[in-house]
Amino acid sequence: MEHIARIGMDTSKHLFQLHGVDAEENVVLRRQLRRTQMVSFFQKLSPTLVGIEACGGSHHWARLLQSFGHQVKLIPPQYVKPYVKRNKNDAADAAAVCEAMSRPTMRFVPVKTPNNQAVLMLLGMRERLLRNRTQLSNAIRGYATEFGLTVAKGISRLDHLFERIAADSSLPALARELFTLHAQEYRDLQMRIAEVDDKLDDWRHENEMIRRLIKVPGIGPIGAALIVMKTPDPQGFKSGRDFAAWIGLTPKDHSSGGKRRLGGITHAGDEALRSVLVSGATNVVRHARLGRGQISPWLMALIKRKPAMLAAVALANKMARIAWKLLVSGEAYSGYSASRLAVQAG
């Protein structure tokens, strides 16, 4: 076999499409392999550069190929798409990956360790349990309303609703039985969420970087954990603005002919990370509007001239810049140094 300079690989559950070129960019490999064949092929192949789309299972295959001596580059799918020529199929996708990874300005995704993926799995499990709890609590409230039983908003109010249901003798026996089942399911969910939170607390206490990030107003334990686990090498960003843009917290640019037009935020990057930062910023803005806590003059001026949601997004952008500065500098956050850190973060 001719020397292969790099290989683009399109992955699936069972079939793997390979597209390889030599140093002169001549195509020397086009092959479709099954899972067992693919492992055997790369074990025998001389160490080379392999590109894979960053998708489900890609980190596992990257670690496996690295154990065979190959260098693996993971590419975000949205950066591969522009290189797909005409019809989309496995061969075209593999060729696009091979082409995209050769670009000098291409951005890559760091390969996650098994421990990192386990923590991300824990965070994902917590998010799913919270969604299930919200869905269940809304269903319980809806059913109770049909019998004239209502309570104020908030998860903490459900226990009071269960007490009222238990004390209401006018409810049909079937309804009481079903409400009991719903209450048990709700308590089981609460117990599972508490167990997950305990595991996250144990992990957070061992991570010094998270302990520094949670001191930033608006960045709670979950936000700090997501920043640490989902952020690639912070040194790869030139400034805090680049980091905020990677999260999707900067305006869309529609400029042309020297005329600048900025729209809403791009919503690029990781949705969960962006959502947590905006949610934390919204909470800070709400407390600031009520005059609670220590409020920066910058935020108060912003709240006076902008709607609450715009102020929250702007604050989330600033939080992301401060977080990036803390990640790259190793400094500890304090209220006194916050404005200085934000300025240095760009």
C-alpha positions as CSV (number, residue, x, y, z in Angstrom):
1,M,0.0,0.0,0.0
2,E,1.2,3.5,-0.9
3,H,2.2,5.8,2.0
4,I,-1.0,7.5,3.4
5,A,-0.5,11.0,4.6
6,R,-4.0,11.3,6.2
7,I,-7.3,9.5,6.3
8,G,-10.8,10.9,6.6
9,M,-13.2,8.4,8.3
10,D,-17.0,8.5,8.3
11,T,-18.3,6.4,11.2
12,S,-21.5,4.5,11.9
13,K,-22.6,1.6,14.0
14,H,-21.3,-1.1,11.8
15,L,-19.8,0.4,8.6
16,F,-16.8,2.7,8.3
17,Q,-15.9,4.6,5.1
18,L,-12.2,5.5,4.7
19,H,-10.8,8.1,2.3
20,G,-7.0,8.5,2.3
21,V,-4.6,10.7,0.4
22,D,-0.8,10.8,0.0
23,A,1.6,13.7,0.5
24,E,0.8,15.0,-3.0
25,E,-3.0,14.9,-2.2
26,N,-3.5,12.0,-4.6
27,V,-6.3,9.7,-3.5
28,V,-4.8,6.3,-2.5
29,L,-7.5,4.8,-0.4
30,R,-11.3,4.4,-0.8
31,R,-12.6,1.6,1.3
32,Q,-15.6,0.6,3.3
33,L,-14.9,-1.7,6.3
34,R,-17.0,-3.3,9.0
35,R,-16.3,-2.8,12.6
36,T,-14.0,-5.8,13.1
37,Q,-12.2,-5.2,9.8
38,M,-11.6,-1.5,10.7
39,V,-9.9,-2.4,14.0
40,S,-7.6,-4.9,12.2
41,F,-6.9,-2.5,9.4
42,F,-5.6,0.3,11.7
43,Q,-3.7,-2.1,13.8
44,K,-1.6,-3.1,10.8
45,L,-1.4,0.4,9.2
46,S,1.7,2.5,9.8
47,P,1.0,5.5,12.1
48,T,-0.8,8.2,10.2
49,L,-3.2,11.2,10.7
50,V,-6.9,10.3,11.0
51,G,-9.8,12.7,11.0
52,I,-13.2,11.9,12.4
53,E,-16.4,13.9,12.8
54,A,-17.0,14.7,16.5
55,C,-20.2,12.7,17.0
56,G,-21.5,9.8,19.0
57,G,-18.8,7.3,19.6
58,S,-16.0,9.4,18.1
59,H,-14.1,9.9,21.3
60,H,-14.0,6.1,21.8
61,W,-12.7,5.5,18.4
62,A,-10.2,8.3,18.8
63,R,-8.8,6.8,21.9
64,L,-8.6,3.3,20.3
65,L,-6.8,4.6,17.2
66,Q,-4.4,6.6,19.4
67,S,-3.6,3.4,21.2
68,F,-2.5,2.0,17.8
69,G,-0.1,4.9,17.4
70,H,-2.2,7.1,15.1
71,Q,-2.8,10.8,15.5
72,V,-6.5,11.5,15.6
73,K,-8.2,14.8,14.9
74,L,-11.9,15.3,15.8
75,I,-13.7,17.9,13.7
76,P,-17.1,19.5,14.5
77,P,-19.7,18.3,11.9
78,Q,-20.7,21.9,11.0
79,Y,-17.1,22.5,9.9
80,V,-17.1,19.4,7.7
81,K,-20.3,20.2,5.9
82,P,-18.9,22.9,3.5
83,Y,-16.5,20.4,2.1
84,V,-19.2,17.9,1.0
85,K,-19.4,18.0,-2.8
86,R,-22.8,17.4,-4.5
87,N,-24.6,14.4,-3.1
88,K,-24.3,13.3,0.5
89,N,-23.2,9.7,1.1
90,D,-20.6,7.9,3.2
91,A,-17.9,8.2,0.6
92,A,-18.5,12.0,0.1
93,D,-18.5,12.5,3.9
94,A,-15.2,10.7,4.4
95,A,-13.7,12.7,1.5
96,A,-15.0,15.9,3.1
97,V,-13.5,15.0,6.5
98,C,-10.1,14.3,4.8
99,E,-10.3,17.7,3.0
100,A,-11.4,19.7,6.1
101,M,-8.7,18.4,8.3
102,S,-6.0,19.7,5.9
103,R,-7.1,23.3,6.3
104,P,-4.6,25.3,8.4
105,T,-7.3,27.3,10.1
106,M,-9.5,24.3,11.0
107,R,-10.6,24.0,14.6
108,F,-10.5,20.6,16.3
109,V,-12.2,19.0,19.3
110,P,-9.9,17.6,22.0
111,V,-10.3,13.9,22.7
112,K,-12.1,13.3,26.0
113,T,-10.9,10.8,28.5
114,P,-13.1,8.1,29.8
115,N,-13.4,9.9,33.2
116,N,-14.5,13.2,31.5
117,Q,-17.2,11.3,29.6
118,A,-18.4,9.7,32.8
119,V,-18.8,13.1,34.4
120,L,-20.6,14.4,31.3
121,M,-22.9,11.3,31.5
122,L,-23.6,12.3,35.1
123,L,-24.5,15.8,34.1
124,G,-26.7,14.5,31.3
125,M,-28.4,12.2,33.7
126,R,-29.2,15.1,36.1
127,E,-30.6,17.2,33.3
128,R,-32.9,14.3,32.2
129,L,-34.1,13.7,35.7
130,L,-34.9,17.4,36.1
131,R,-36.9,17.3,32.8
132,N,-38.8,14.2,34.1
133,R,-39.5,16.0,37.4
134,T,-40.8,19.1,35.6
135,Q,-43.0,17.0,33.3
136,L,-44.4,14.9,36.3
137,S,-45.1,18.0,38.5
138,N,-46.9,19.7,35.7
139,A,-49.0,16.6,35.1
140,I,-49.8,16.4,38.9
141,R,-50.8,20.0,39.0
142,G,-53.0,19.6,35.9
143,Y,-54.8,16.6,37.4
144,A,-55.3,18.3,40.7
145,T,-56.7,21.4,39.1
146,E,-59.5,19.2,37.6
147,F,-60.6,18.5,41.2
148,G,-60.3,22.2,42.3
149,L,-57.0,21.8,44.1
150,T,-54.3,24.3,43.3
151,V,-51.1,25.6,44.9
152,A,-48.6,28.3,44.2
153,K,-45.7,27.9,41.7
154,G,-42.5,26.1,42.8
155,I,-41.3,22.5,43.3
156,S,-41.4,23.0,47.1
157,R,-45.2,23.5,47.0
158,L,-46.0,20.0,45.7
159,D,-45.6,18.5,49.2
160,H,-48.4,20.8,50.4
161,L,-50.5,19.8,47.4
162,F,-50.0,16.1,48.3
163,E,-51.2,16.9,51.9
164,R,-54.3,18.6,50.6
165,I,-55.1,15.7,48.3
166,A,-54.7,13.2,51.2
167,A,-57.0,15.3,53.4
168,D,-59.7,15.7,50.7
169,S,-62.3,13.0,51.4
170,S,-64.4,14.1,48.4
171,L,-62.0,12.8,45.9
172,P,-63.0,9.5,44.1
173,A,-61.1,6.4,45.4
174,L,-59.5,5.9,42.0
175,A,-58.2,9.5,41.9
176,R,-56.8,9.2,45.4
177,E,-55.0,5.9,44.4
178,L,-53.5,7.5,41.2
179,F,-52.4,10.6,43.1
180,T,-50.6,8.3,45.6
181,L,-48.8,6.6,42.7
182,H,-47.8,10.0,41.3
183,A,-46.6,11.2,44.7
184,Q,-44.4,8.1,45.0
185,E,-43.0,8.5,41.6
186,Y,-42.2,12.2,42.4
187,R,-40.4,11.3,45.6
188,D,-38.4,8.6,43.8
189,L,-37.3,11.2,41.3
190,Q,-36.3,13.6,44.1
191,M,-34.2,10.9,45.7
192,R,-32.4,10.1,42.4
193,I,-31.7,13.8,41.8
194,A,-30.3,14.1,45.3
195,E,-28.0,11.0,44.7
196,V,-26.7,12.5,41.5
197,D,-26.1,15.9,43.2
198,D,-24.1,14.1,45.9
199,K,-21.9,12.5,43.3
200,L,-21.4,15.9,41.5
201,D,-20.5,17.5,44.9
202,D,-17.9,14.9,45.5
203,W,-16.4,15.4,42.1
204,R,-16.5,19.2,42.3
205,H,-14.7,19.3,45.7
206,E,-11.8,17.5,44.0
207,N,-11.6,19.9,41.1
208,E,-9.7,23.1,41.9
209,M,-10.8,24.9,38.7
210,I,-14.5,24.5,39.5
211,R,-14.0,25.8,43.0
212,R,-12.6,29.0,41.4
213,L,-15.3,29.4,38.8
214,I,-18.3,29.1,41.2
215,K,-17.1,32.3,42.9
216,V,-18.2,34.2,39.8
217,P,-21.7,35.6,40.4
218,G,-24.1,33.7,38.1
219,I,-21.9,30.7,37.5
220,G,-23.2,28.1,39.9
221,P,-21.8,24.6,40.4
222,I,-23.5,23.1,37.3
223,G,-22.4,26.0,35.1
224,A,-18.8,25.7,36.4
225,A,-18.8,21.9,35.8
226,L,-20.1,22.4,32.3
227,I,-17.5,25.0,31.5
228,V,-14.7,22.8,32.7
229,M,-15.9,19.6,31.0
230,K,-17.1,21.0,27.7
231,T,-14.5,23.6,27.0
232,P,-11.6,22.6,24.8
233,D,-8.1,23.9,25.5
234,P,-8.8,27.5,26.8
235,Q,-5.4,28.5,25.5
236,G,-6.8,27.9,22.0
237,F,-8.9,31.0,22.2
238,K,-7.2,34.3,21.5
239,S,-9.5,36.3,23.9
240,G,-12.5,36.0,26.1
241,R,-14.6,37.4,23.2
242,D,-13.6,34.4,21.1
243,F,-14.6,32.1,23.9
244,A,-18.0,33.8,24.3
245,A,-18.5,33.6,20.5
246,W,-17.7,29.8,20.7
247,I,-20.5,29.4,23.3
248,G,-22.8,31.4,21.0
249,L,-23.2,34.6,23.2
250,T,-22.1,37.1,20.6
251,P,-24.3,38.9,18.0
252,K,-24.8,37.5,14.4
253,D,-22.9,39.6,11.9
254,H,-24.7,40.5,8.7
255,S,-22.3,43.3,7.6
256,S,-21.6,44.1,4.0
257,G,-20.2,47.0,2.0
258,G,-18.8,48.6,5.1
259,K,-22.2,48.8,6.7
260,R,-22.3,46.9,10.0
261,R,-25.5,45.0,10.9
262,L,-25.7,43.0,14.1
263,G,-28.5,40.7,15.0
264,G,-29.4,38.4,17.9
265,I,-26.9,36.0,19.4
266,T,-25.6,33.2,17.2
267,H,-26.8,30.3,19.4
268,A,-23.6,28.5,18.2
269,G,-21.7,26.1,20.4
270,D,-23.1,23.9,23.2
271,E,-26.7,24.6,24.0
272,A,-26.6,23.3,27.6
273,L,-23.6,25.5,28.5
274,R,-25.1,28.6,27.0
275,S,-28.5,27.9,28.6
276,V,-26.9,27.5,32.1
277,L,-24.9,30.8,31.7
278,V,-28.0,32.8,30.6
279,S,-30.1,31.3,33.3
280,G,-27.5,32.2,35.9
281,A,-27.2,35.7,34.5
282,T,-31.0,36.1,34.5
283,N,-31.0,35.3,38.2
284,V,-28.3,37.9,38.9
285,V,-30.3,40.5,36.9
286,R,-33.5,39.7,38.8
287,H,-31.7,40.2,42.2
288,A,-30.2,43.4,40.9
289,R,-33.5,44.8,39.9
290,L,-34.8,44.1,43.5
291,G,-31.7,45.7,45.0
292,R,-30.3,42.6,46.5
293,G,-26.7,41.8,46.9
294,Q,-23.6,43.7,45.7
295,I,-24.4,45.2,42.3
296,S,-21.8,46.5,39.9
297,P,-22.4,50.0,38.4
298,W,-22.0,48.5,34.9
299,L,-24.9,46.1,35.5
300,M,-27.1,48.8,37.0
301,A,-26.5,51.1,34.0
302,L,-27.2,48.2,31.7
303,I,-30.5,47.3,33.4
304,K,-31.7,50.9,33.2
305,R,-31.3,51.2,29.4
306,K,-31.9,47.6,28.3
307,P,-34.7,45.1,28.7
308,A,-34.1,42.4,31.3
309,M,-33.4,39.6,28.8
310,L,-30.9,41.7,26.8
311,A,-29.2,42.6,30.0
312,A,-29.0,38.9,31.1
313,V,-27.5,37.9,27.7
314,A,-24.9,40.7,28.0
315,L,-24.1,39.6,31.5
316,A,-23.8,36.0,30.4
317,N,-21.3,37.2,27.8
318,K,-19.3,39.0,30.4
319,M,-19.4,35.9,32.7
320,A,-18.0,33.8,29.9
321,R,-15.1,36.2,29.4
322,I,-14.3,36.2,33.1
323,A,-14.5,32.4,33.2
324,W,-12.0,32.2,30.2
325,K,-9.6,34.6,31.9
326,L,-9.7,32.5,35.1
327,L,-9.1,29.3,33.1
328,V,-6.0,30.6,31.3
329,S,-4.5,32.7,34.1
330,G,-5.2,30.5,37.1
331,E,-6.2,33.6,39.1
332,A,-8.9,33.5,41.8
333,Y,-12.0,35.6,41.3
334,S,-12.9,38.5,43.6
335,G,-15.3,41.4,43.3
336,Y,-12.4,43.8,43.3
337,S,-10.7,42.2,40.3
338,A,-13.8,41.3,38.3
339,S,-13.7,44.4,36.1
340,R,-10.0,44.1,35.5
341,L,-10.4,40.5,34.5
342,A,-13.2,41.3,32.1
343,V,-11.1,44.0,30.5
344,Q,-8.1,41.7,30.1
345,A,-10.4,39.0,28.7
346,G,-11.2,41.3,25.7
